[in-house]
Amino acid sequence: VQVLHKPTGIIVSCQQERSQHQNRAKALKILYSKLLEIRRREEAAQYADTRRNQIGTGDRSERIRTYNFPQNRVTDHRFGLSWYNLPQILEGDLMPMLEDILAEAAKQALKQKIDKARNEATS
């Protein structure tokens, strides 16, 4: 007996039992376990990727923000944004910078969701 899972293309065959019904049931159990293993691997990879993005590499070269006093500039390297009001930022006026960072983070999150949906649609 052969069982095909059309979405993934996985084929499982079983000829261990005497009855076709028993072979089919056994093949379905094997297919189910393979599908669970694939899902578990995908979830683990997604979790690891998310964790890696949150933690980073920990290298000294991994910068978040640079304060450039001669140019009166603050640069956020995560998003590639710069602000030319360093004295106001150092005095605590962070709202313009935070608004820009939150808007860029939302834009990147939306772009990731769109890319994920496109990848799922083509798969």
C-alpha positions in Angstrom: 0.0 0.0 0.0 1.3 3.5 -0.9 0.0 6.7 0.7 0.8 10.1 -0.9 0.6 13.4 0.9 -0.1 15.8 -1.9 0.9 19.1 -0.3 4.4 17.9 0.6 4.8 15.1 -2.0 5.8 12.6 0.7 5.1 9.0 -0.3 4.9 6.2 2.3 4.6 2.5 1.4 3.9 -0.4 3.7 3.8 -4.1 3.1 4.4 -5.5 6.5 1.0 -6.8 7.4 -1.2 -9.4 5.6 -4.2 -7.1 5.3 -4.4 -4.1 3.0 -6.3 -2.2 5.7 -3.7 -2.8 8.3 -0.9 -1.8 5.9 -2.9 1.4 5.0 -3.3 2.2 8.7 0.4 1.6 9.4 1.4 3.8 6.4 -0.9 6.6 7.6 0.8 6.4 11.0 4.2 6.6 9.5 3.1 9.5 7.2 1.7 11.3 10.2 4.9 11.0 12.2 7.0 12.2 9.2 4.7 15.3 8.9 5.0 16.0 12.6 8.8 15.8 12.3 8.8 18.2 9.4 6.6 20.7 11.3 8.8 20.3 14.4 12.0 21.0 12.4 10.4 24.1 10.8 9.2 25.5 14.2 12.7 24.9 15.7 14.3 26.6 12.8 11.9 29.6 13.1 12.5 29.8 16.8 16.3 29.7 16.4 16.1 32.3 13.7 14.0 34.6 15.8 16.3 34.1 18.8 19.4 34.8 16.7 17.8 38.0 15.4 16.9 39.1 19.0 20.3 38.2 20.6 22.6 39.0 17.7 26.2 37.8 17.5 27.6 39.6 20.4 30.6 40.9 18.4 32.1 44.3 19.2 31.4 45.3 15.6 27.7 44.8 16.1 26.6 48.3 16.7 23.1 49.6 17.6 23.6 53.3 17.7 26.4 55.7 17.0 26.6 59.2 18.5 28.8 61.4 16.2 29.4 64.7 18.1 31.4 66.5 15.3 28.6 66.0 12.8 25.8 66.5 15.4 24.3 63.2 14.3 22.8 60.0 15.9 22.7 56.9 13.7 20.7 53.8 14.4 22.5 51.0 12.5 19.7 48.5 12.9 17.4 50.5 10.6 19.9 52.7 8.8 18.3 55.9 10.2 20.1 59.1 11.2 19.0 62.2 13.2 20.8 65.6 13.2 19.7 66.8 16.6 22.2 65.3 19.0 22.0 67.9 21.8 18.2 67.5 22.0 18.4 63.7 22.1 21.1 63.8 24.8 18.8 66.2 26.8 16.1 63.5 26.7 13.9 64.6 23.7 13.7 61.0 22.3 10.2 61.1 20.8 11.2 62.0 17.2 13.8 59.3 17.2 11.5 56.7 18.9 8.6 57.5 16.4 10.9 56.9 13.5 12.3 53.7 14.9 8.9 52.3 15.7 7.6 53.2 12.2 10.6 51.5 10.6 10.3 48.4 12.8 6.6 48.2 11.9 7.4 48.6 8.2 10.0 45.8 8.4 7.6 43.5 10.2 5.0 44.1 7.6 7.5 43.4 4.8 8.5 40.1 6.5 4.8 39.0 6.7 4.3 39.9 3.1 7.4 37.9 2.0 6.3 35.0 4.2 2.8 35.0 2.6 4.3 35.1 -0.9 6.7 32.2 -0.1 3.8 30.1 1.3 1.7 31.0 -1.8 4.4 29.8 -4.2 5.1 26.7 -2.2 
